[in-house]
Amino acid sequence: MTVTLGPQTRRDDRIAPFLAHATTTSPKRLLIDGEWVPAASGETFGAHDPATGEHLAELARAGQPDVDDAVASARRALTSPAWKGMTPAERAALLWRIADLLEQDLDELAQLETLDQGKAWGTARFGEVPAAIAQFRYYSGFATKILGTTIPTSLRRQGPDRQVFAYTTREPVGVVAAIVPWNSPLLMAAMKVAPALAAGCTVILKPAENTSLTAVRLGEILVEAGLPAGVVNVVTGFGAEAGQALADHPGVDKVAFTGSTAVGKRLVAASTGNLKRLTLELGGKSPVIVMPDADLDRTVPGVAAGIFDNGGQVCVAGSRVYAHRDVYEELVDRLAAHSRGLSLGHGLAEGTDLGPLVSRVQADRVDTFVREAESEGVDVVAGGVQDGELGTFYRPTVLTGATQGMRIMQEEVFGPVVTVTPFDDLDEVLAWANDSVYGLAASVWTEGLSNAHRVSEGIDSGTVWINCHSYFGPELPKGGHRESGWGYENGANGLENYLETKTVVAVY
């Protein structure tokens, strides 16, 4: 069946006039110590619309000297009266003000994210940008609730006429390097910046080189909100240059990173220089288990959204579906039909369900996985086609016949590609679900309460969804087991990433 690719050119009436400032004006600079400055080398690099190849902006290409300046600025700000002397209530109000300003520019930010990353405008406008705003509102409430404890102690080393009073305080971990990926740039930045600021840390934000525009816009909003100079610095550039410089820098106390497991392992090695604290949200190969009693009218669109939203470029994408044999054939047929009905086009075009992948390189990588699986005997039931004038689009793809040892079942594809495999009993499918180096997320679809809890208990992952997938909120901890990462973001856990404990013992 031939699927017609929707419009690849954006609709100009969906572009607000103020985007001219956000994209095509003079080269975007680095935010260091409250000032917008060019890279020390004077070098820049381009941002491009992955759907059309259109040049959007020039960005400063940060190197080691720029990272040194940003870290020095963050270290000064950490102890400056303007930041350290700010009361918890003032920090809370500042975070809320940032959220208000983001909300005022919600449409602009959604359009900018779509142009830069390629995602469908609805995903950005009604999903990711509001979720980023919610991070600042949620953590504004925590700024006034960072509490120590008093500790009853039996120590008696100074005689019976002396008492011992012991307590703990919570202090910011220090200077944080927040290194964020290209799949959900603004949301991933907010998930790190908001709790770090609530804790009193200072931050150097390093966005991915191919999706930096909303990070620059966030920096402008932070300045507008009145954030003291140096508290958040924004350095755009390449991972091997600016990112590596941050990872190695002795003035950075913590790295908060979302990205691939391979890069996460390199960050672990780099952290040994000064024993940096690390929070790592890494890769995933999330299993989806469809039980025989699942309501397929709800399951099919839910499973499809879990793998095809944002072109499958989601760390928790449900890329391995295991369907009970009683419903397997019907699920495959309905999932394939659903995938064929999705419209591909420019993210800002009316009716687009899936935009392009972030780059031709990523689309080529996805196609390599599919072609390799096909050569091993896997059937392409739907999709499996790289499309568009630039080759950046990939049609949503449903595969059957894959076996556990294949690369398509073990490695993160990061594209709109799902395998569907039949199973016969629960023990069998739980063994398959856990047959992975990853443990980020999973979902189970069933109308039976017993099955739901048995599966959620049996799967080794940081999150298990029941009759849903990719449900997130700032209050819900998010992290992975095994090679899916260290630590958790969101909720109280997210704040803990940016705090240290000090114990104080006094004799009186």
N, C-alpha and C positions, 0 to 999 in steps of 0.2 A: 504494500500500500504506500502510495506517495504522500508525504506530508509536506505541505507548502510552508516554507519559512516565512514568518511574518515580517513586518517592516524592520529593516535594519537601521534605518535612519530615524533619528529622534523627531518627535513632534515639537516644533518650536513653540507652540502655544502652551506646552507643558513646562517650559523653561522660564523661570521668573527672571525679570530684567537684572536683578541684583547678582545673578550668577556670573555676569560679565566681570564683576570685581573678583568673585571667588575663583575664577578660572583663568581668563586670558589676559589679565593685566600684567604688570611687570613681574619679574621672577620672584617667587615666594622665598622668603628668607628664613633663617633660623631664629627661634625665640630663645635668647640667652640673656639672663639677668634683667628680664623685663623689656629688652630692646630687640627689634627685628634687625638682624645683621646678616650680611652675605657670608658664605663659607670662606674660611681663611684662604683657600686656594682659588677662590673666585669661580670654581666649577659649578655647573648646574646639570640637571638631567630632566627629561621630559615626562609629563603625565599624559596618558592617552586614553581615549574612549575605546575599550576593547571591542565594542560592536562595530565601530566605523574606522578606527585608527586615527580619528581626529585628535590633533594636538590640543590639550586642554590648558597646560601651564608648564612653566619651567620652575624647578625646585632647586634650592641650594643643596649641594652635595657635601655633606659634612664628612670630615676626616678626623684624624687624631687630635689636631690642635683645637678643633671646635668642640670635641668631646671633653677635652681637658678644661676648656673655658666653661662649658655647661656644668661639669662636675664641681668645679671651683665655685661657681655661682650657687649651686644647690647646697654646698657645704656652708657657705656664708649665710645663706638664708635660713638654714636649719637652726642656727642660734641667734638670729637677728631678733631684736625686740619686736619688729613688725610682725613676725610670724610666731616665734616662741612665746612672745608676750601676749598673743591673742588668746582671749578666754575661750573655753569650750563653746559657750553660747555664741560667741562671735564667729568661730569656725563653722558652727552649725548654720548660722545665718548666711555665711558666705557660700556654703555648698548649696543651700536652697536658692540663693540668688543665681548661681551658675545654672541650676536647673531651669529657672524662669527664663533666663536668656536663651538657653538651648531651645526651650519650648517656643519662644518667639520666632526663632529661625528654623522651626521644624521642617517646613516645606523646603527651604533652601538646602538644609542639611541632607534631606532625603534625596533631593535631585542631585546634589553633589556626589553623594555616595553611589547613586545609580550610574552617573556618568563615569566615575572613576573606577568602580569595581565591576559594573555590568549587571548587577542584580536587578530584578524587577522592582519598579518603583513602589508597588504596594508592599513588598517585603520590607523595604527601607522605611517607608512613610508610616506604616501601621504596625510594624514589628520592631525593627532594630533601633531606629532613632528614639521612639518612645521608651524602649527598654534602657537605652543609654541615659535618658533623662531620669528614669526611675532610680538608677543607681545613685545619682547625686542626692535625690530626695531621701532615699532610704538611709544612706550613710550620714546624711545631715543629722538624723536622729541619734546616731551612735556617738557623735562628737561629745555630747554631754553625759554619756553613760559609760565612759571608760573608767572602770572602778578597780581599786586595789582591795586587799583584804587585811584584816587583823588576824594574827595567828596566836592562839593560846600556846604557851610553851612551858615546859617543866624545867628549863635551865635554871640552876641556882649556883652560880660560880662566884658570887660576890658577897656571900654571907646572907643570913636571914633578914637583915634590915634592908636589903636591896631587892628591887623588882626588875623583871625583864619585860620590855614591851617590844613586840615584833609585828611588822606589817610589810605589805608589798605595795609597790607602785607600778604603774604601767607607763612605759615611755616609748616614743617612736623609735623604730629600728634604725632610722637615719636616712641616708640618701638612697633612693630607689631608682633603678633603671627599669622602666616599663617598656618591654619590647613586644609589639603587638603584630598579629598576622594580617593578611590581606583579605580574608574571607568576610569578616564583619568588623571593619576597622574602627568605627566610632564606638560601637558597643564594647569591643575588647579593650579599648583605651579607657572608657568610663569604668569598666569593672576593676581596673587597677588604680586609676587616678583618684576616684571617689573615696575608697576606703583608706588609701594612703594619706590623703589630705585630712580625713576625719581623725586619723591617728596622730597627725602632726608631723608626718614625714615631708620631705621634699623629693621632687621627681624629675627625672629626665625621660621624656617620652620619645621613643624611637618607633615611628610607624614603618610598615612595610614599604619598600621603595616603589612598588607599583600601585599603592593605594594610600597616598599621603595627604590628600587634599582636605579631608575632614579633620585630620589631626591639626593641620595648620589653622583651619577655621576654629577648632576648639581652643587653640592657643589664643586667638584673637578674642574669643569670648571670655576666657579666663582673665585676660588683661582688663577687659571691659568691666568684669565683675569686681575688680579691685583686689585681685590676688597679689600679695606683695612680690616684688621683683625677685626672681630666682627660685621661687617656690616650685613652679613648674617650668621646665625648659623643654622646647621641642626641637629635636634635631632630625632632619630628614636626610636620607642617604641610604647606602647599601649595607646589607647585613655583614658582609665580609670586611667592611671598613668601619662604619660608625657602630654597628652592632657588636662587632668583635672588640672594638676599643672600649665600649662600655662593659662588656663581660670581663675584660682583663683589668679594668681600672681599679687601683687600690683605694680610690676615694669613693667607690660605690659600695654600699653596705648590703644591698639586696638586689637581686634580679627577679622580676616577675615576668614570666614569659609564657606566651601561648603560641604553639607552632608544632613543628614535626618532632617526632621522637629522636631522630638523628641529630637535629640541632640541639635539642634538650640535653643529649648526652655530651655534646661539645661544651655546653654551658656548665655542666657538672665539672668537667675537667678544668675549665677556666676559673671556676669559683674557688679552687684550692689555694690560689695565691694569698687571699686574705680571708678565706673561709666565709665567703658571701653566703647569706641566707638565700634560698631559692624557693620560688613557687613555680611549678612547671605544669601547665596543662598541655598534654601532648596528643599523640595520635590515637585513633580509635578504629575499630572494625565491628561496629555495634550489631549484635544479633537481634532479630525480631522473631518472636515465636508466636505462631498463629495456631491456637488450639481448635479442636473440632467443633466446639460450641461457640466459636467467635461469631459475632454479628458482622457478616461481610459487608453489609451496607455502610457500616461505620469503619470497618477495618481497612477496606481497600483505599478510600481517600486518605485515611490516617497514615497508612503505610507509605502511600505515594508521597504525601507531604514530607514524611520523615526521610526520604531519600532524594526527592527531586527539588525541594525548596532550595533556593540559592544555588541551583545547578549541582546539588550534591556536595557543594564545597563547604561542608559543615563537619566539625570534628566528631559529632555524635550521629552522623547520618546512618540510618538503618540499612546498611548495605548488604547484610546477610539475612534473608528471610527464610525461616524454617516453617513450613506449613504442614499440619497433620495431613496424612494421606487422604483422609475423608474429604478434605476441602482443597487439596492441593491443585487439582486441575482447574476448578472454578476460580480459585484465587489467581492463578497464572493468567487465565483468560481475561479476567476482569481488570487485573493490574496492567496487563498489556494494552487493553482497550483504553484504560484511563490515561496511560502514558502517551498513546497516539493522539489523544484529544487535547493535549497540552500545546499551547501556542508559543512558539519561539519567535523572538524579535528583540528590538532595542528595548531596554528596560523602561524607557519613558514612552514607548508607543502604547496606544490604547489596546487593551486586551492581552498584553504580553504576560504569559505565565513564567517563562524562563528566559532570561537574557543570555548573553554569551558567558563563557567561562572567562576567568580573569585575564587570560593571555593565550596566544597561540601555543606557547610552550606547554601550558597546562592542558589544553585540548589535545595536543599531540600525545602527551603522557597518558591521558585517559584512553585514547584510541589504541595506544600500544597495549594496554591491559586487555582491552576487548579483543583485539586481533590475536593476541597470544592465547587467550582463553578459547577462542574459536578454533585455533589450530590444534588445541588439545581435545576437541570434541564437544565443547560447550555450544549449545544452541542459542542463537540470538533470536528471541521471540519478538522483540520490538526494539526499534532504535538501532544503536550501533553505528550511527552515521555522523561523521564530522561535517559541519556545514558552514555556510556563510562565505562571503568573499574573502575574509581574512582567515577562515578556518578556525574561528574562535567559538563557534556554536557547536554544541553536542546534543543530539537528540536523546531524550530520556530512554534508557535502555534496560530491558528485562532479559536476563539470561537464565537458562535452565541447564541441568546436567553437569554442573560443576561439582567436584569432589573436594574434600577437606584439605588435601595437600596442595591444591593448586594455588598459584600466586594470587589469583583473583579472589580467593577465599581467605587469604592470610594477610595481604598487604592493603594499606589504605589507598584507594583509588582517587578519592577526592573529586568525584564527578558524579553525574546523574546515572549511575550504573548499579543495578541490584541483581543479585543472584537469588533464585528461589529453589529450595531443596525440600523434598518430602521427608517426613519422619513418621515413625510408628508408635513410639512410646516415650514417656517423659524422661526417663533416665538417658536414653539415647540422645535426645535433643539437647539436654543440659550438658552432656559431655561435648557435643559439637559446639554449642554456644561458648563454652569455656576453652575450646581448643584454639587459643590465640595468645599472642604475647601481650595483647591489649586488654584493658578492662575499664573502659570509659563509661559506656551506657548500654542499655538494652531496653526492649519493651516486650510485653506479653499481651496478647489479645484473646480475651476469654470472657464468658459470662459467668464463669464459676469462681466463687470466692476462694475455694480451696486450691484450685489450680493456680490462681493468681498469686497467692502467697507462697505456694510451694516453688513456683518458678522464680519469684523475686528473691527468695531465700537461697535458691540453688545457683543463681548466676553470680559470678564474681565480677562485679563492676561497681563504679561509683554511684551510678543512678540506674534505677529500674522504673520504667513507666508502665502502668497498667491501663490498657485501652486508650493510649495516647502515645505520642512520641515528640521529643524536642519541646517539652513544656518546661519553661524556665521562668524564674522571677528572681529579683535581687535578694529575696529572703531564703531561697532554696540553695543549699550548698551544692557546688559543682566541682567535681574533680575525678581523678581516675585511680584505678588500681594498677599494679604491675607497671608495664612500660607506657601506660597512659599518663603518668605524671606523679608529681609530689605535691601534696597539699590541696586545699580546697579554696575556691573563690565563692563569693556570695555569702549572705547571712553573717552570723557572728564569726564563723570560721574565716570569712574574708577579711574581717578587721584584724583578727589575730595574726594574719600574715605580716602585719606592719607594726607589731608591738613587741617590745621586750619586757621582761619582768625584772624588777629590782627588789631585793629583800633588804629591809632595814631592821637592825636589832639594836635596841637602846637599853642601857642599864640606868635606873634612876633610884 
